[in-house]
Amino acid sequence: MRLSRGSWVPVTGLVICLLLCACVVDLVLAQIRYSIPEELEHGAFVGNIAEDLGLDVAKLSARRFRIVSGAKKQYLEVNLENGILFVNEKIDREELCERSPNCFLHLQVVIENPLELYRVEVEILDVNDNSPSFPWSEFNLDITESAAPGSRFPLESAQDQDVGTNSLRSYQLSANQHFILNIQTRNDGSKFAELVLDTPLDREQQKKHEMVLTAFDGGSPERSGTALITITVLDANDNVPVFDRSVYRASLVENAPRGTLVLKLNATDLDEGSNGEVTYAFSGHAPLKVRELFTVDPYMGEIRVKGVVDYEKASVYELYVQAKDRGPSAVAVHSKVLVDILDVNDNAPEVILTSVSTPVQEDAPPGTVIAVISVMDRDSGENGNVDCQIPNNVPFQLHSSFKNYYTLVTSEFLDRESVSEYNITLTARDLGSPSLSTRKTILVQVSDINDNPPRFSQPSYTVYVTENNAPGASICSVTAFDPDSNQNAYLSYSILEGQIQGMPVSTYVSINSDNGNIYALRSFDYEQLRNFQILVQAQDAGFPPLASNVTVNVFVLDQNDNAPVIVSPLPKNGTVATEVVPRSVDAGYLVTKITALDADAGQNSRLSYQVLQATDPGLFSVALYTGEIRTIRRLMERDATRHRLVILVKDNGQPPLSATVSIVLTVVDSVPESLSDFGDLTLSPQPPSNLALYLIVSLSTISLIFLVAIIVLAISSAAKVPTNCMEVNGNSSLSQSYCYKVCLTPESAKSDFMFLKPCSPSSTPRNNEAKSAENSWNAQSRMRLFAHLPTAHLPESEQRKKKVKVKNVTGKVNRRSLSFSQGQTIVRSA
């Protein structure tokens, strides 16, 4: 073995013993043994532990190779670059193991990825670094001159801290005439010397004798220690005390209180007086440790406990005692006391965490090693057997790898979102009575993985935005949360690609990626866009990232930003509309009807009509909601022939918007020429029965036309094509006038005419029958037609019932006169 100073010391022995080879949760366990002498300097070579264990030196650091020692000092260390085990701190065997014949350093080698444990024993060999020494440099013995040859006198034993061959081997007495040395061996192998009187003493010839006692050890080189023996020769006291037993034996439980009586010695002396008074004491053979633990009462002979008796340090003590009288030339007699120490369960188990792997990922598979634990108990027998347990309500298990070693592993998958850390209480309990236990808490933290996608606070969002909003204003905010932690919980928001009315959604709205605020990029127009959907995505910053989507429904609320638009009557020359009124009409006569549309919705499109200006306010009135202009009274000769009306059309919005139309009404005595052509088309009188037949044929033809119109309108409604409608009122001086409705589609300029009802306030008797039949047919046809028509196609009265609106009327309509005469109908349209 190479020391740090460069000298070479032979290695006593290197023995590699594979004691265990068990595979428990991926652990490979083995044992290796080295032997080194004590007192080696720092850096001294112990062995190439990596080579001996068959490990790759290049992977020692990556696998976190380390050694764990139960000693208070780190005597040995490993060079991770070459795998050599070397001395880290000088080892004093006597300090480490006292006088134990075998001295070992127990090490544990821990390697991770995968986790492996090796047990290493390093035997510390004794070197002869201590010389024998006596407790005193001089011994004084009083020996009566009457002592018979062969009398023995125990001498104080020399002490040598070394063990084995380096311990005390023999004694030697310097040359003299009267004494020889007798060397004896104790049960533990230690030696002591007795001074034996070889030839009688003569006090008158020599009162004192001095000699040198030398103690030698068996080391190489040999070491020794000396003491001076001074013998004083006393006058004769011919009787010595006698013990009642040659060997005493007693039992004592460890940790017995101070003052506890162990036993009582008894020695008698046949002499009288002071020569018969016996005193007791420890003899010179009693070790210093015994004197620290026990006392002997000099007069009563009671041996009592003085110090703390620990079974773990010694299970039996040998006490050498003596008794002598108080007479002159008293001679001491000796006896031996054996004290057996009984073990009690006075040491709680010790728990040592040799390796802890924390934090552990929440997706770690069951069986993942969390910690390696060693447990020891200094007691013996059942008192030293230890059982370890952890609570049952944690997702971990405790496995016993080999004696006094345990591994803590996961028993199921962990979930950081449920429990982020565990405080696992490990209880180590011995089997003594009463049982002693030790508890140690192991903190296991669970690290997060990105296993939870973001979750929005609502399954969907509905937002209401008033039209004409300011661009750049926030319209709503979406919120998502992620139960993961750190980067896995950091969310960013985005709007997925899509189109709104053929335009990218990014041109309509934007979103703040940090807080989920959604902003409008343009001002919305209810009349162009009433609602739209956007898809918002929340994505975390984990790897791989997880995302969730939510739908945001945006509804644009209407504002009263569109004034009514008058669609009929249409003004001539772009300024004034004109109508003709026969002078002969009665009160309530329908002169014309103002038809207006409002592009807004709801109350904003509900229109009302009123006369703003009139040439004769008492002659004409306008219906508040229908816009029908009717005569208030019958026209007189004195009434003017031209009347000017200014009609105000106003919506119900806040604030209301309005439009006006000027109508010039001309009062005539006869029908205009444009209508006289129809007056010439008189029908020859027909019998009443033929009139009914003609009327049925006409109505059947008209019904067929209406049926075709219904089918076309139904198909148009199913395709969601808006249909534009307006109502046109026809009137003349004919005996009957009719109102008709024009429905236009944006795809076609073709007009469909539908007869609704007679508009004349009066009728001739000849047409009563036809009128009755026609009204009956119109009522049934209107019910069937309105049940299939979209709301925009209904007359205004029907619209009000259904609370709908008519919007976006396009196209041009040219009105033509139509009337019934003699049961015949002539229809002309552009």
C-alpha positions in Angstrom: 0.0 0.0 0.0 1.4 3.4 -1.0 1.3 6.1 1.5 1.1 9.8 0.7 4.7 10.4 1.8 5.9 7.9 -0.8 6.9 5.0 1.5 5.5 1.5 0.9 3.7 -0.4 3.6 2.7 -4.0 3.0 -1.0 -4.7 2.9 -2.0 -7.1 5.5 -4.7 -8.6 3.4 -7.3 -7.9 0.8 -10.2 -10.3 0.8 -13.2 -9.8 -1.4 -16.2 -11.8 -0.2 -19.4 -11.7 -2.1 -21.8 -12.3 0.8 -25.0 -11.3 -0.8 -26.1 -11.0 -4.4 -29.8 -10.1 -4.2 -31.8 -8.1 -6.7 -34.5 -6.1 -4.9 -36.0 -3.2 -6.8 -33.0 -3.1 -9.1 -30.4 -3.2 -6.3 -27.3 -5.4 -6.6 -25.8 -6.0 -3.2 -22.4 -7.4 -2.4 -19.7 -7.2 0.3 -16.0 -6.5 0.1 -13.3 -6.5 2.8 -10.0 -4.7 3.1 -7.4 -4.7 5.8 -5.1 -1.8 6.7 -2.9 -0.9 9.6 -3.8 2.0 11.9 -2.1 5.4 11.9 -1.8 5.6 8.1 -1.4 9.2 6.8 -3.9 11.0 4.7 -4.0 9.7 1.1 -2.7 6.3 2.0 -3.9 3.6 -0.5 -6.5 1.2 0.7 -7.7 -0.5 -2.5 -9.1 0.1 -6.0 -12.7 -0.3 -5.0 -14.0 0.4 -8.4 -11.9 -2.4 -10.0 -12.7 -4.8 -7.1 -16.4 -4.2 -7.6 -16.2 -4.4 -11.4 -17.4 -0.8 -11.9 -16.7 1.5 -14.8 -14.5 4.3 -13.4 -15.6 6.7 -16.1 -19.2 6.4 -14.8 -18.6 6.9 -11.1 -19.4 10.6 -11.0 -22.4 10.2 -13.3 -23.8 7.5 -11.1 -23.2 9.5 -8.0 -20.8 7.0 -6.4 -20.4 7.7 -2.7 -19.6 5.9 0.5 -21.6 6.2 3.7 -20.0 5.5 7.1 -21.6 5.0 10.4 -18.6 6.4 12.2 -18.5 10.0 13.5 -15.5 10.8 11.3 -15.1 10.2 7.6 -11.9 8.1 7.8 -11.9 6.9 4.3 -12.8 8.5 0.9 -12.9 7.5 -2.8 -11.2 9.3 -5.6 -13.9 9.3 -8.3 -11.4 9.8 -11.1 -9.5 6.5 -10.6 -11.8 4.6 -8.1 -9.1 4.3 -5.4 -10.2 4.1 -1.8 -7.8 6.1 0.4 -7.3 7.2 3.9 -9.0 10.6 4.5 -8.1 11.0 8.2 -5.6 9.1 10.4 -7.2 6.2 12.2 -6.4 5.5 15.9 -7.5 1.9 16.4 -7.5 2.3 20.2 -9.8 5.3 20.0 -12.1 3.6 17.5 -12.4 0.2 18.9 -10.8 0.4 22.4 -9.6 -3.1 23.3 -11.9 -5.1 21.0 -9.9 -7.9 19.4 -11.4 -7.1 16.0 -11.8 -3.6 14.7 -13.8 -2.9 11.5 -15.0 0.2 9.7 -18.4 -0.6 8.1 -19.0 1.3 4.9 -21.9 1.4 2.5 -21.2 2.1 -1.2 -24.2 3.7 -2.9 -24.4 3.9 -6.7 -27.5 5.3 -8.5 -28.9 4.9 -12.0 -29.6 2.1 -11.3 -29.4 2.1 -7.5 -26.8 -0.4 -6.2 -25.6 -1.0 -2.7 -22.3 -2.6 -1.6 -21.2 -3.4 1.9 -17.5 -2.7 2.6 -15.7 -3.8 5.7 -12.3 -2.3 6.4 -10.4 -4.2 9.1 -8.1 -1.8 11.1 -5.0 -3.8 12.1 -3.2 -2.9 15.3 0.4 -1.6 15.1 2.6 -1.5 18.2 2.3 2.2 18.9 1.7 1.9 22.7 4.2 0.8 25.3 3.1 -1.1 28.4 2.6 1.2 31.4 2.0 0.7 35.1 -0.6 2.7 37.0 2.1 3.9 39.4 5.8 4.2 38.9 6.5 2.8 42.4 4.8 0.0 44.4 5.2 -0.4 48.1 4.6 -3.8 49.7 4.6 -4.6 53.4 5.6 -8.3 53.9 5.9 -9.8 57.3 9.0 -11.6 58.1 7.1 -14.6 59.0 5.8 -15.0 55.5 6.4 -18.6 54.4 8.2 -19.3 51.2 5.7 -19.6 48.4 3.6 -16.8 49.6 2.2 -14.8 46.7 1.8 -11.1 46.4 -0.1 -9.7 43.5 1.4 -6.8 41.7 -0.3 -4.0 39.9 -0.8 -5.0 36.3 0.7 -3.1 33.4 -1.7 -1.8 30.8 -1.1 -1.8 27.0 -3.7 -0.2 24.7 -2.6 -2.4 21.8 -4.2 -5.7 21.2 -3.2 -9.1 19.9 0.5 -9.7 19.6 1.2 -6.1 20.3 -0.4 -6.3 23.7 1.3 -7.1 27.0 3.2 -10.4 26.6 5.3 -10.9 29.8 6.9 -9.5 32.9 10.4 -9.6 34.1 11.8 -9.0 37.6 15.2 -7.7 38.3 17.7 -10.0 40.0 17.2 -10.5 43.8 17.7 -13.1 46.5 14.2 -13.6 47.9 11.6 -13.2 45.2 10.7 -14.7 41.9 7.9 -13.7 39.5 4.9 -15.8 38.6 3.0 -14.7 35.5 -0.7 -15.7 35.1 -3.3 -15.2 32.4 -6.9 -14.0 32.9 -9.9 -15.2 31.1 -9.7 -12.4 28.5 -6.1 -13.4 27.7 -4.5 -10.5 29.6 -1.5 -11.3 31.9 -0.7 -10.2 35.4 2.3 -10.9 37.6 2.5 -12.2 41.2 5.5 -11.7 43.4 6.4 -15.1 45.0 8.5 -15.4 48.1 11.2 -17.8 47.3 13.4 -17.7 50.4 12.4 -16.5 53.9 12.8 -12.9 54.9 14.9 -11.7 57.8 13.9 -8.3 59.0 17.0 -8.0 61.1 19.2 -8.5 58.2 17.4 -6.3 55.7 14.3 -4.1 56.3 13.7 -3.1 52.7 14.1 -4.8 49.3 14.0 -2.9 46.0 13.6 -4.4 42.6 12.5 -3.4 39.1 9.5 -4.9 37.4 9.5 -4.7 33.6 6.5 -5.3 31.3 7.1 -6.3 27.7 4.7 -6.4 24.8 4.8 -8.8 21.8 5.2 -6.1 19.1 8.0 -5.6 16.7 10.0 -3.7 17.7 9.3 -4.7 21.3 8.1 -2.0 23.7 8.4 -2.1 27.5 7.5 -0.2 30.7 9.0 -0.4 34.2 7.9 0.2 37.8 10.0 0.2 41.1 8.9 -2.3 43.8 9.8 -1.4 47.3 9.2 -4.2 49.9 9.1 -3.3 53.6 9.6 -6.4 55.9 7.2 -6.3 58.9 7.1 -8.1 62.1 5.1 -11.3 62.2 1.3 -11.4 62.3 0.8 -15.1 61.9 -2.9 -15.3 60.9 -4.3 -13.9 57.7 -8.0 -13.3 56.8 -9.8 -16.0 54.9 -12.6 -15.4 52.4 -15.6 -17.7 52.7 -15.5 -18.2 48.9 -12.6 -18.3 46.5 -14.8 -16.9 43.7 -17.9 -14.7 44.1 -20.5 -14.4 41.3 -23.4 -11.9 41.0 -25.8 -10.6 38.4 -26.6 -6.9 37.8 -28.9 -5.2 35.3 -27.4 -2.6 33.2 -28.1 1.0 34.0 -28.5 0.1 37.7 -28.7 3.2 39.9 -25.6 4.4 41.6 -25.3 2.9 45.1 -27.0 -0.4 44.1 -25.6 -3.3 46.2 -23.9 -5.9 44.0 -22.8 -8.3 46.8 -21.2 -8.4 50.2 -17.7 -9.8 50.8 -17.0 -11.9 53.9 -13.5 -12.7 55.2 -12.5 -13.7 58.8 -9.3 -13.5 60.7 -8.6 -15.8 63.7 -6.5 -13.2 65.4 -7.8 -10.8 68.0 -7.8 -7.1 68.3 -6.4 -5.1 65.4 -4.8 -8.2 64.0 -8.3 -9.7 63.5 -10.0 -6.5 62.2 -10.5 -7.1 58.4 -10.5 -4.4 55.8 -11.5 -4.8 52.2 -10.2 -3.2 49.0 -9.7 -3.8 45.3 -6.5 -5.6 44.7 -3.8 -4.5 42.3 -5.3 -6.7 39.6 -8.5 -4.6 39.3 -8.5 -2.6 36.1 -9.0 1.1 36.2 -12.4 0.8 34.4 -13.6 -1.5 37.2 -12.6 1.0 39.9 -14.6 3.7 38.0 -17.8 1.5 37.9 -17.7 -0.1 41.4 -16.7 0.7 45.0 -15.8 -1.6 47.9 -16.7 -0.5 51.4 -13.5 -1.1 53.4 -15.2 -2.1 56.6 -18.5 -3.8 55.5 -17.1 -5.4 52.4 -20.1 -4.2 50.3 -19.5 -3.8 46.6 -21.8 -1.1 45.1 -22.4 0.5 41.8 -20.4 3.7 41.3 -20.8 4.5 37.6 -23.0 3.7 34.6 -23.0 0.0 33.8 -23.6 -0.5 30.1 -24.2 -4.0 28.8 -23.3 -2.9 25.3 -19.7 -2.1 26.5 -19.2 -5.2 28.6 -21.4 -8.1 29.5 -19.3 -9.4 32.5 -16.8 -7.7 34.8 -14.0 -9.4 36.9 -13.4 -7.7 40.2 -10.3 -8.6 42.1 -10.6 -7.8 45.8 -8.4 -8.3 48.8 -8.8 -8.5 52.6 -6.3 -8.0 55.3 -6.3 -7.4 59.0 -5.2 -4.3 60.8 -2.5 -5.9 62.8 1.1 -5.3 62.2 2.6 -7.0 59.3 -0.9 -7.6 57.9 -0.9 -9.9 54.9 -3.6 -9.4 52.2 -5.6 -12.3 50.9 -7.3 -12.1 47.5 -10.5 -13.3 45.9 -12.3 -12.8 42.6 -15.8 -11.5 42.0 -17.6 -12.1 38.6 -20.4 -9.7 37.9 -22.7 -10.7 35.0 -24.5 -7.7 33.4 -28.1 -8.3 32.3 -29.2 -6.5 29.2 -32.2 -4.2 29.3 -33.9 -2.5 26.3 -32.3 0.9 26.9 -31.3 1.8 23.3 -33.9 3.0 20.8 -33.3 2.0 17.2 -31.3 4.4 15.0 -32.5 5.3 11.5 -30.0 6.4 8.9 -31.0 7.7 5.5 -28.2 6.6 3.2 -29.8 7.8 0.0 -32.8 10.0 -0.7 -34.0 10.7 -4.3 -36.4 13.7 -4.1 -38.2 15.3 -5.8 -39.8 12.5 -7.7 -41.7 13.0 -10.9 -45.5 12.5 -10.7 -45.4 10.0 -13.6 -42.7 7.9 -12.0 -43.7 4.2 -12.4 -44.6 2.1 -9.3 -41.5 0.6 -7.8 -39.4 3.8 -8.2 -36.8 3.9 -5.4 -37.2 7.0 -3.2 -34.8 6.3 -0.3 -32.4 3.7 1.1 -32.6 3.3 4.8 -30.4 1.5 7.4 -31.6 0.7 10.9 -29.5 -0.4 13.9 -30.1 -1.1 17.6 -27.2 -1.5 20.0 -29.1 -3.8 22.3 -28.9 -7.6 22.0 -31.3 -10.4 21.4 -34.9 -9.4 21.0 -34.1 -6.0 22.3 -31.9 -5.5 19.2 -34.4 -6.8 16.6 -36.1 -4.0 14.8 -39.2 -3.8 12.7 -39.9 -0.8 10.4 -43.2 0.5 9.1 -44.7 3.5 7.3 -48.4 4.6 7.2 -50.8 2.7 5.0 -52.4 5.9 3.6 -49.5 6.9 1.5 -48.7 5.7 -2.1 -45.4 4.2 -0.9 -44.1 0.8 0.3 -41.2 -0.2 2.5 -39.2 -3.2 1.3 -36.6 -5.1 3.3 -33.5 -5.7 1.2 -31.4 -7.5 3.7 -30.9 -7.3 7.4 -31.4 -3.9 8.8 -31.6 -2.3 5.3 -34.8 -1.1 3.7 -35.8 0.7 0.5 -38.7 3.1 0.2 -40.5 2.7 -3.2 -43.6 4.1 -4.8 -46.6 1.8 -4.9 -48.7 3.7 -7.4 -48.5 6.6 -9.8 -48.4 10.0 -8.1 -50.5 13.1 -8.8 -48.9 16.4 -8.0 -52.2 18.3 -8.5 -53.7 16.2 -5.7 -50.7 16.0 -3.3 -47.6 18.0 -4.0 -45.5 16.6 -1.2 -45.6 13.8 1.3 -44.3 13.7 4.9 -43.7 10.0 5.4 -43.2 9.0 9.0 -40.9 6.0 9.3 -41.3 4.1 12.6 -38.5 1.8 13.7 -39.6 -0.3 16.7 -37.5 -3.0 18.5 -39.0 -6.2 20.0 -37.9 -5.5 23.5 -40.2 -5.2 26.5 -41.1 -2.4 26.9 -40.6 -1.7 23.2 -38.6 1.4 22.1 -39.2 3.2 18.9 -37.7 5.9 16.7 -39.6 8.0 14.2 -38.1 9.8 11.3 -39.9 11.9 8.8 -38.9 11.7 5.1 -40.0 14.6 3.0 -40.8 13.5 -0.6 -41.6 16.3 -3.0 -43.5 15.5 -6.2 -42.3 17.4 -9.3 -44.8 18.5 -12.0 -45.2 17.2 -15.5 -47.4 18.8 -18.1 -50.4 16.4 -17.8 -53.3 18.8 -17.5 -54.6 20.9 -20.4 -55.9 24.4 -19.7 -59.5 24.6 -18.7 -61.7 27.6 -19.5 -64.0 28.9 -16.7 -67.0 28.6 -19.0 -67.9 26.0 -21.7 -68.6 28.8 -24.1 -68.8 32.6 -24.0 -71.6 34.9 -25.2 -70.8 38.5 -25.8 -73.1 41.3 -26.7 -71.6 44.3 -28.5 -73.5 47.4 -29.5 -72.9 48.3 -33.2 -70.8 51.3 -34.1 -68.4 50.4 -31.3 -65.0 52.1 -31.1 -62.3 50.0 -32.8 -59.7 48.8 -30.3 -62.1 48.6 -27.4 -62.3 45.5 -25.3 -65.4 43.5 -25.9 -64.9 40.6 -23.4 -62.3 38.5 -21.6 -61.8 34.8 -21.5 -60.2 33.1 -18.6 -58.6 29.6 -18.4 -56.7 27.9 -15.6 -54.2 25.1 -15.5 -53.7 23.0 -12.4 -50.1 22.3 -13.3 -47.3 24.5 -11.9 -44.5 26.8 -13.1 -44.1 26.8 -16.9 -46.6 24.1 -17.3 -49.3 26.5 -15.9 -48.2 29.6 -17.9 -51.0 30.2 -20.4 -51.0 32.1 -23.6 -54.2 32.9 -25.6 -54.7 33.1 -29.3 -57.6 33.2 -31.8 -57.7 30.3 -34.3 -57.8 31.0 -37.9 -61.2 31.4 -39.5 -63.3 33.6 -41.7 -66.2 36.0 -41.0 -68.1 36.9 -44.2 -65.2 35.8 -46.3 -62.6 37.9 -44.3 -60.0 36.5 -41.9 -61.1 36.6 -38.3 -57.9 38.4 -37.4 -59.3 41.5 -39.3 -62.3 41.6 -36.9 -60.9 40.9 -33.4 -57.6 40.4 -31.6 -56.7 38.9 -28.2 -54.1 39.7 -25.6 -52.0 36.6 -25.3 -51.3 37.2 -21.6 -54.7 37.9 -20.1 -57.3 36.8 -22.6 -58.8 40.2 -23.3 -60.5 40.3 -26.7 -60.5 43.6 -28.6 -62.6 44.6 -31.6 -60.5 45.8 -34.6 -63.3 47.4 -36.4 -66.6 49.0 -35.8 -69.4 46.5 -36.3 -72.6 47.2 -38.3 -75.7 45.3 -37.1 -77.2 45.7 -40.6 -74.2 43.9 -42.2 -73.2 41.5 -39.4 -75.5 40.4 -36.7 -73.4 37.7 -35.0 -70.3 35.7 -35.5 -68.2 33.0 -33.7 -64.5 33.0 -32.9 -62.5 30.1 -31.5 -60.1 31.0 -28.7 -57.3 28.7 -27.8 -55.4 28.6 -24.5 -52.1 26.9 -24.6 -49.6 26.2 -21.7 -45.9 26.5 -21.9 -45.2 22.9 -21.0 -43.4 20.3 -23.1 -45.1 19.1 -25.1 -47.6 22.0 -24.8 -51.3 21.2 -24.2 -54.2 23.4 -25.4 -57.9 23.8 -25.1 -60.4 25.7 -27.2 -63.6 27.6 -26.4 -66.2 29.2 -28.6 -67.0 32.9 -28.2 -70.4 33.9 -29.7 -70.5 37.6 -30.5 -73.9 39.2 -31.0 -74.0 42.7 -32.4 -76.8 44.7 -30.8 -78.7 47.1 -33.0 -78.6 50.9 -32.6 -81.0 53.4 -34.1 -78.6 54.5 -36.8 -80.8 54.1 -39.8 -83.6 56.6 -40.7 -86.8 55.3 -42.3 -86.7 55.0 -46.1 -90.0 55.7 -48.0 -90.4 53.2 -50.8 -93.9 54.2 -51.9 -95.4 56.3 -53.2 -92.4 57.2 -55.3 -92.0 60.9 -56.0 -92.1 62.1 -59.5 -89.2 64.2 -60.7 -87.5 63.3 -57.4 -89.5 65.8 -55.3 -93.2 65.3 -54.9 -95.5 62.2 -55.2 -98.9 62.7 -56.8 -102.2 60.9 -56.4 -105.7 61.4 -57.9 -108.7 61.5 -55.6 -112.3 61.2 -57.1 -114.5 63.9 -55.8 -117.3 61.5 -55.3 -115.6 59.3 -52.6 -117.0 59.0 -49.2 -115.4 59.4 -45.8 -112.8 56.7 -45.1 -111.8 56.4 -48.7 -108.2 54.9 -49.0 -106.4 57.6 -51.0 -103.0 55.9 -50.9 -100.6 54.2 -48.5 -97.2 55.4 -47.3 -94.8 52.4 -47.3 -91.5 52.9 -45.5 -88.7 50.6 -44.4 -86.2 50.9 -41.6 -83.0 48.8 -41.8 -82.8 48.7 -38.0 -84.4 46.0 -35.8 -86.9 45.8 -33.0 -88.2 49.1 -31.7 -85.7 50.9 -33.8 -87.6 49.7 -36.9 -91.1 50.2 -35.6 -92.6 53.0 -37.7 -95.3 55.5 -37.0 -96.9 58.0 -39.4 -98.4 61.4 -38.9 -99.4 64.4 -40.9 -96.8 67.1 -40.5 -98.3 69.6 -42.9 -101.7 69.7 -44.8 -103.5 72.2 -47.0 -106.7 71.2 -45.3 -106.0 69.4 -42.0 -109.6 68.3 -41.7 -109.8 66.5 -45.0 -107.2 63.8 -44.9 -105.7 61.6 -42.2 -102.9 59.1 -42.0 -103.1 55.8 -40.0 -100.6 55.9 -37.2 -99.0 52.5 -37.9 -100.2 51.5 -41.4 -99.5 54.8 -43.2 -102.9 54.6 -45.0 -104.1 58.0 -46.1 -107.9 58.2 -46.0 -110.5 60.9 -46.4 -111.9 62.2 -43.2 -115.2 63.4 -44.8 -116.8 63.5 -48.2 -115.3 66.0 -50.6 -117.4 69.1 -51.3 -117.5 71.4 -54.3 -116.0 74.1 -52.3 -112.9 72.1 -51.5 -109.7 72.9 -53.4 -108.8 70.7 -56.3 -105.1 70.3 -55.1 -104.0 69.4 -51.7 -100.5 69.1 -50.4 -99.6 66.7 -47.5 -96.3 66.3 -45.8 -96.2 63.0 -44.0 -93.6 62.4 -41.2 -92.4 58.8 -40.9 -90.7 58.2 -37.5 -89.1 55.1 -35.9 -89.4 54.2 -32.3 -85.7 54.3 -31.5 -83.9 56.4 -28.9 -83.4 59.0 -30.1 -85.9 58.6 -32.9 -85.0 59.1 -36.6 -87.5 60.2 -39.2 -88.2 60.9 -42.9 -90.8 63.0 -44.7 -92.6 62.7 -48.0 -94.6 65.3 -49.8 -97.8 64.1 -51.6 -99.9 66.3 -53.9 -103.5 65.0 -54.1 -105.5 66.1 -57.1 -109.3 66.1 -56.8 -111.0 65.1 -60.1 -114.6 64.8 -61.2 -114.0 62.0 -63.7 -111.5 59.1 -64.1 -108.2 59.9 -65.8 -107.7 58.7 -69.4 -105.3 56.1 -68.3 -108.1 54.4 -66.6 -110.8 55.1 -69.2 -109.5 52.3 -71.4 -110.6 49.9 -68.8 -113.9 51.6 -68.5 -114.6 50.7 -72.2 -114.0 47.1 -71.5 -117.6 46.5 -70.2 -118.8 43.0 -70.1 -122.2 41.9 -71.5 -124.7 41.0 -68.9 -124.5 37.4 -67.7 -127.0 35.4 -65.9 -126.3 35.1 -62.2 -125.4 31.4 -62.7 -122.8 32.1 -65.4 -121.3 34.8 -63.3 -120.6 32.4 -60.5 -119.1 30.0 -63.0 -116.7 32.6 -64.4 -115.8 33.7 -60.9 -114.9 30.1 -59.9 -112.7 29.7 -63.0 -111.0 33.0 -62.4 -110.4 32.2 -58.8 -109.0 28.7 -59.6 -106.6 30.3 -62.1 -105.5 32.8 -59.5 -105.1 30.0 -56.9 -102.8 28.1 -59.2 -100.7 31.2 -59.7 -100.6 31.7 -55.9 -99.6 28.0 -55.4 -96.7 28.4 -57.8 -95.6 31.6 -56.0 -95.8 29.8 -52.6 -93.5 27.0 -53.8 -91.0 29.5 -55.2 -91.0 31.5 -52.0 -90.7 28.4 -49.8 -87.6 27.3 -51.8 -86.2 30.8 -51.6 -86.8 30.8 -47.8 -85.1 27.4 -47.4 -82.0 28.7 -49.2 -82.0 31.6 -46.8 -82.2 34.1 -49.6 -83.7 37.3 -48.4 -86.9 38.3 -50.2 -87.7 42.0 -50.6 -91.3 42.9 -50.4 -93.4 46.1 -50.7 -97.1 46.8 -50.8 -98.6 48.9 -53.6 -102.0 50.4 -53.4 -104.0 51.0 -56.5 -107.0 53.2 -56.7 -109.1 54.9 -59.4 -112.6 56.2 -60.0 -113.7 52.7 -61.1 -116.5 51.1 -59.2 -113.9 48.9 -57.4 -110.1 49.2 -56.7 -107.8 46.5 -55.3 -104.6 46.5 -53.2 -101.9 44.2 -54.4 -98.5 43.2 -52.9 -95.2 43.0 -55.0 -92.5 40.5 -53.9 -89.1 40.9 -55.4 -86.0 38.8 -55.0 -82.5 40.1 -55.4 -81.8 37.5 -58.0 -84.6 38.4 -60.3 -86.4 41.6 -61.5 -89.6 39.6 -62.2 -92.6 40.8 -60.2 -95.3 38.6 -58.7 -98.7 40.2 -58.1 -101.0 38.9 -55.4 -104.6 40.1 -55.1 -105.4 40.7 -51.5 -108.8 42.4 -51.0 -111.0 45.1 -52.4 -110.0 48.6 -51.3 -113.1 50.5 -52.3 -115.2 51.8 -49.4 -118.4 51.1 -51.3 -119.6 48.6 -53.9 -122.5 48.3 -56.4 -125.2 45.8 -55.8 -124.3 44.0 -58.9 -120.9 43.1 -57.6 -121.9 42.1 -54.1 -122.0 38.4 -54.9 -118.6 38.6 -56.6 -117.3 40.6 -53.7 -118.5 38.1 -51.1 -117.0 35.2 -53.0 -113.7 37.0 -53.6 -113.4 38.1 -50.0 -113.9 34.5 -48.9 -111.3 33.2 -51.3 -108.8 36.0 -50.3 -109.1 35.2 -46.6 -108.3 31.5 -47.1 -105.6 32.2 -49.6 -104.0 34.7 -47.3 -103.9 32.2 -44.4 -102.3 29.6 -46.6 -99.9 32.0 -48.1 -98.7 33.7 -44.9 -98.2 30.3 -43.2 -95.5 29.5 -45.8 -94.0 32.9 -46.5 -91.0 34.3 -44.7 -91.8 37.1 -42.3 -90.4 39.7 -44.7 -93.1 38.8 -47.2 -96.0 39.4 -44.8 -98.2 42.5 -45.0 -97.4 45.1 -42.3 -100.3 44.1 -40.2 -99.1 40.5 -40.1 -95.6 41.7 -39.4 -96.8 43.6 -36.3 -98.5 40.5 -35.1 -95.3 38.5 -35.4 -93.1 41.4 -34.2 -90.8 41.1 -37.1 -89.4 43.7 -39.5 -89.1 44.3 -43.2 -85.7 45.4 -44.4 -83.5 45.9 -47.4 -86.1 46.4 -50.0 -84.5 46.7 -53.5 -85.8 46.8 -57.0 -88.3 49.1 -58.8 -92.0 48.7 -59.1 -94.3 50.3 -61.7 -97.9 50.3 -60.6 -100.6 49.7 -63.2 -104.3 50.1 -62.7 -106.4 47.1 -62.2 -110.1 46.5 -61.6 -112.9 44.1 -61.9 -115.7 44.7 -64.2 -118.5 42.3 -65.0 -116.6 39.6 -63.2 -113.5 39.9 -65.5 -110.0 40.8 -64.3 -107.2 42.5 -66.3 -103.7 42.5 -64.9 -100.8 44.3 -66.4 -97.3 44.7 -64.8 -93.8 45.7 -65.8 
